[in-house]
Amino acid sequence: QVHLVESGGGLVQPGGSLRLSCTVSGSIFSQNIMGWYRQAPGKERELVAIITSGGSTNYADSVKGRFTVSRNNAMDQLNLEMTSLKPEDTAVYYCYCYSAQFGSVSWGQGTQVTVSS
């Protein structure tokens, strides 16, 4: 069973930065497609960023130039560097994993990011 654990959320002022991490167990991490989604109150869950097993990335237009997704295959870890944060970035952020090994999707439990003065 694939297990994902996020960390790094919290409260930050507008213009600030945060780093989210997601540690994966139970699969061959290097083969996974990994990503971050977020869900704000009253809104649907949306894609933030995704990174393939080969390291190709794709971002939502709303975060391009501000967020950077990366993976550390040696540590089975996915990261999201968030800069120039805005109040509209406030949401629960979820780690996403597509396991090529099992052909299945798994989600983390979510971590709250609040951008407010």
Secondary structure as UniProt FT lines:
FT   STRAND          3..7
FT   STRAND          10..12
FT   TURN            14..15
FT   STRAND          18..25
FT   HELIX           29..31
FT   STRAND          33..39
FT   TURN            41..42
FT   STRAND          46..51
FT   TURN            53..54
FT   STRAND          57..59
FT   TURN            61..66
FT   STRAND          67..72
FT   TURN            73..76
FT   STRAND          77..82
FT   HELIX           87..89
FT   STRAND          91..99
FT   TURN            100..103
FT   STRAND          104..107
FT   STRAND          111..115
//
